[in-house]
Amino acid sequence: MPRLRVLIVDDAVVVRRILTDALSAEPDLEVFTAANGRIALAKIPQVNPDVVTLDIEMPEMDGLSTLRELRKTYPKLPVIMFSTLTERGAEATLDALAAGANDYVTKPANVGSIAAAFSRIKSDLIPKIKALCGVREEPAPEAMSAKPVSVKPAITRPVVRALAAPSTIDIVAIGVSTGGPNALSAMLPMLPRSLPVPVVIVQHMPPIFTKLLADRLAKQCSVQVREGAGGTSIEPGQVIVAPGGCHMVVARQGNRVVVSTNMEPPQNSCRPAVDVLFRSVASVYGANVLAVVLTGMGYDGMRGCERIREAGGRVIVQDEASSVVWGMPGFVAQAGLADKVLPLNEIAGEIVRCVNLRRPCVAAAMSA
């Protein structure tokens, strides 16, 4: 197969060199560089890259301006933003995602050595480059269920599991990664203020980013949205986003259900991890769970969905056509764990329908 062509856009010579050396070590990647946005825009038709990595802060033309110009001519060219792990960097990154960037990575600052920087690039950036170019990641054996999960051919239409007596839905749990901020911005505002159940979310993001994401979503939605913290009560009509860098779980505390966070090891290379949240939700709510898996690379959430299905809950996943990367939802669907596979624009309506299913008394209020 031809090598994937990567155009690195960064004004720092040292960063370009580290990225070039790390990516060039991959036999299936071919690397090109540009020192700023203007040079990059001129170079794209010459290089014809498969993916662009774009620094946010650059002289002459910054990353956001470059992205907006690039999108006018190349609406589908995958772009990964290279940002700093700061509030300013997080704000700029969320702006870039809203403007059409596909994903982002944070710069490997303060890692202590060139070798550590190489390691971070290999673990964080290279998998995203390949995923956005359609290279499928396969689960590690330890990520698979102890009980074999049959992987089926790709699903191209909704698959419905017949439920003789569906349970009342008492909580909605969402897992999402690559493409998630835009997917959540499109879906959550469609949920009514009177939603009679809580929503808990794991979006793969580092600290700072999740707080700013929750704040942005809160301005767009009728439901309340906030970042989770230890002891936060789970309330109807409230959306809680897992804080970056921590696992988030739910637990019973007397007659309440509350959020708890922990720093246990990453799962599926993620913290927060969808599997961790989904397992806790299944443990607390049993069959009264609706899980939703949206766009994202990797397979985090697959085992959690298996646990939810075993408890009698339901699972919806986003379809391939509307996903930025059909990794997380694809693995769930292909393992036969999804009740429905839907385009993004139909998922909020399906959530409301499932929540209403055994609540006829609230259906009229929710449709108002």
N, C-alpha and C positions, 0 to 999 in steps of 0.2 A: 504494500500500500504506500502511496506517496506520503511524505512527511507533512505534518501539520505546520503551517507557516504562522509564526507568532511575531507580531510587531510590538516591541517594547518602546513606550514613549515616556521618557523621564529626563529631566534636565540635569540630574546628578550623575556625573561620570562614574562614580564608585557604585552607585545603585545599578546603572546600566551594565557595568562589568559583572557584578555579582549575579544579576538576573540572567545575563547572557551565558555565563559559565554554568550556572545551575541548570538552565533549560537545555543548553546544547549538549549536556551529558545524557539527555534522553535521546535514544536513537530515532524516535519517531517525531521529533520536533526540530524545526529549522527556524533560526532566530534572526530577526532584523531589528534595528534600533533607529530611534529618532530622538533628537535632543529637546524638542518642544512640539507644541500642538501644530504650529504652522508647517513645520517640516513633515510632521506625520501626515497631515492632510494631503500634502503634495506627494508623499511616498506611497500612500495606499494604492493608487492605481498602478504603480510600478511593481510593488511587492505582491499585491493581491493576497493579503493575509487571511488566514482562517479565523484568527482572533487577535484582538488588540488589548494590551495592558496599558492603562492610562493613568499617569500620576495626576493627582488633583491640583497640587500647587506647583505651577511652572511660570516662568516669565514669558512675555510676549503674548501667549495665549494659554490660559489655564485649562485644567482638565475639563471643567464643566462647559466652558465655551467651545473647546475642541469637540466634546461629545455632541453638543447641539448642532454644530456644523457637520460633523460626520453623519449624524442621523438623517440629515436632509438628503444625502446621496446614497447612504448605505444603511437603510432602515433595519436590516436583519444581520449585519455583521456583529458577531459577539464581542462585547466590550467588558473587560474586567477593570474596575477602578482600583488603584493602589493608594490606600489612605493611611493616615496616622491614627493611632489609638488615643485620640483626644476628642473632647467635645466638639471642637471646631472641625476636626476631621470627620467625625460621625455625622454632623449636620451636613457637611458638603457631600458625604457619601450618600446619605438619604436623598439629597437633592439630585444627585447624579442618577440614582436608581429611578427616581420619579421621571427623570429626563430621558430614560431609555437605556441606561447601563444594565447589563445582564446580571452582574455579580460584582463582588469586591473582595479584596484581601487587605489585611492590615500589614504595614511595613514591619519587618522583623527587627524592631528597635530594641536596644539594650539586651540583646541575646548573648553578648559576651565574646563571640568569636565569629570569624567567617564561616567556620564549619557549622556553627549553630544556625547562622543565617541561611546557609545552604539547606540545612535540615528543615527549617521552617518553610522555605520556598517549595521544597519537594513535597512536604506534607499538605501545605495549604493551597499553593497556586497551581501546581501541575495537575492535580486531580480536577480542578475547576476548568482549566484549559481543555482537558480531554472530554470532560462531561459536556461542556458547551459545544464541542465539535462532534458530539454524538458517539463518543467512545464509552461503551457501557462498563460500569464497574460491577464486578461480581462479589457477592458477600463472602467474607472470610468464613471458614467452616464453623468457628466458634460463635459467629453471629446468627447461624441458623438455629432453628428450634431443635431441641433434643428429640422431639417427635417430628419426623420428616415432613417437610412442606412441599407439596408437589408444585413445581413451577410449570405453568401452562403457557401456551403460545400467547403472543401479544394480543390484548383485547382491544377491539376497535369499536365496540358498541357497549352500551350499559348492560351489566350483568346483574340480575336481581336474584337474591336468595329468598326463597319463599319462607315467610314467617307465619306460623299458624296463629300465634297469639303474641304480637309484639308488645314489649313492655313499655310502660311510661318512661319517657326520656327525662332524666333529672339533671343531666349535665352534658355539655358538648365539649369534647377535647379535640384540639386541633394541633397537628404537627406540620411544619413547613420549613423550607430552607431556601435554596436558590430560587430567586424570583418571588420570594415570600412577601416583602414589604409592599410591592405593587398588588399582589394577589389579595393580601389582607385589606389594602386600601380600596380595592374594588368590591370585595365581598362583605366586609363587616358593616359598612354604612347601609346595606340592604336589610340588616336585621332590625326589627322594630324595638322601640324603647321599652315596650311592655313584654319583652321576651321573658317568660316565666322560669327560665333556668339560667345558671351561670355558664360561662364559656372560659376555658383555660387553654392557653396557647404556649407551645414551645416553638419559637422561631430561632434557628441557629444564628446567633449573633453574640459578639463579645460584650463585656460591660460597657456602659455609657450608651452604646448603640440601642440597646433594648429600651432604656428609659426614654430616649428621644423618640424612638419608634412609637412607644405607647402614648407619649404626649401628642404626637402628630395624629395618630389614629383617634384619640379622644376628641380632637377638634373636628373630625370628619363624621363621627358616628352619633347615632341617637342613644345607643347603649353606652354605659360608662366604661372607659378603658383605662387601666393603670398597670404599672409594673408591679409584679408580686413581691411580697416580703414576708418573712416569717411571722406567723400569727394572723395574717390577713384572712378575714372571713370570706367564705365562698357564698355570694349572694345572687339571687335571680337578677337578670338584666345587667350583669356586670361581667366585663371581660378582663381577665388577668393574664398578663404576658410574663413568662418566666424571665427572671433577671439573667443577663449574660454572665457567664462564668460559673453559674451554680446550677445544680439539678433542682427542679421544682417538683414537689409531690403534694398530694392532698391527704389529709388525715382527719379522723373524727376526734373531736374534743368536746366531750359532753354531748349536748344536743346540736352542736355546730360542726361544720366541716371547715377546716382552715388550711391555708397554704403553709408548707414547710420547705425550707431550702437546705441543701447540704453540699459539701465539697468532696463527695465521694469520687472515685476515679471516673474519667470520661467513659462513656459507652458508645460504641460505633464511632470512636474518635470525636465525640461530641459531649459538651457540657455547657448548657443544658441538653439533655437527650430526650427525644420523644418517647422512646421505649420506657424510660424511667417514669415519666408522667403517666403514660397510658397504663402501665402496670398498677400504679397507685390508684388511679381512677377506677379500674376494674375491681380492685380489692375493696374500695370503699362503697362503690355504687352498684356493683354486680351487673345485672342485666339492664340497668337503667342508664346506659351510656350510649351516646352517639359519638363515634370517633370520625374525624375528618382529616384526611391526609392530602395535603396540597403539594404543589410543585417543589422539587428539591432533588439534589444529587444524593447518591448513596442509598442506604436501605434502612436508616433509622426509622423506627415506627413499625416495622414489619412484625417483630416479635410481640410488641405491645398490642398490635391489632389482633394477633393470634390469641393473646390473653383475653382481650375484650370479647372476641367471638366465643371463646370457651365459656365465658361468664354469661353469655346470652345477649350481649350488646350488639349494636349495629355499626357498620363501617361504610363510609362514603369516601371515594377518592376522586381526585381531579383527573380528567382525561389527558391523553398525550398531546392532542392538538393544541390545547390551551395552556399547557405547562411549559415553562422555560426549560426545565429538565425533567423528564419522566423517569426519575430514579425512584424516589421514595414512594410515590403513588403507584408507579409501575410494578415494583416488587410486590406490593400488597395485592394489587389486582392479579398479577400473574401467579401468585401463590393461592389464588382462590379465596381470599379473605374479604373481598369487597362485596357489599350488598348492591352498590351502584357505582358506576363509573360515569362521571358527569363533567360537562364543560364548566369552567369557573363561573360563568354567568348564571348557572342554574343551581349552584350549591346552596346559596343563602335561602332560596325558596324551598329547597329540599330539607334544609335544617328546620325551617319554620313548620313545614308539613309534618315532619317526624315529631317535633315537639308538641304540635297540636293534636297528633293522632288520637291520643287517649285523654285529651283535655278539651272536650267540646265547649265547656263553659268559658274558656279563654280565647277560643278561635275568633270570635267576633271582635274582641278587644284588640287582638294582635293584628287583625287585618285593617283596623281603623287607621 
